[in-house]
């Protein structure tokens, strides 16, 4: 029997603004198994952000149950939720959310510092391994302002990976990137998934969602459909047919010189 990483039943979330009651989630059921790569889609106001916040232990539901690797998230206090976020959730954001004064190593090391369960030597070894895995070995001492958008997102992925989380939550991870760089980031996620990582990412673009194994559609606070993708788009195959940015610039310069 496949292990359930995320198991949500009848999840509701109600916000009150004065006398107004806003039902952000309306009895949502969601199961994500270990090793799945799932995309979450839905229009603005569909409840995506609320659902991701609850999955990421940034918020708790008004009612219903949420088990993350059999831990009942809805019953935890703030300190316990913070510990879950550090140990069980790897976050990757559209805006990277890196520390500007820290280099690549310092940013990726941050979750390990908070966990306080490793020696400095073992932390450095682990961080170095992660940096190599995301292809940033040559940039290890560079700060975010010295990196491209794609490199910054690789740092964010490394930071999400370093504590070996139960699930990686990626919120529009390619939203600030050009097409090729976005495809490179998707290739990294697919590589991680092949290694057994469980990944849930939010996107507004169906073409990006088709890189996942399953698409979940959310509307009006409810999951309205789940679609299994029989043949997900292979990002590495797509990259073989995409020109590099410098090639595009060269072609444009050649065209302008004629």
Protein Blocks (a to p, Z undefined) as FASTA:
>chain_A
ZZdfbdcehiacdddehjaccdfbghiacdddehiacdddddehilmmmmmmmmnopacc
fbdcddeehiafklpcfklmmmmmmmmpccddfklopafkbcfklmmmmmmmmnopacfk
lmmmmmmmmmmmnopmmmmmpcfklpcfklmmmmmmmmmmmnopabdcdehkllmpcfkl
mmmmmmmmmmmmmnopacddddfbfklmmmpmbdcddeehiafbdcddfbacdfklmmmm
pccfklmmmmmmmmmmZZ
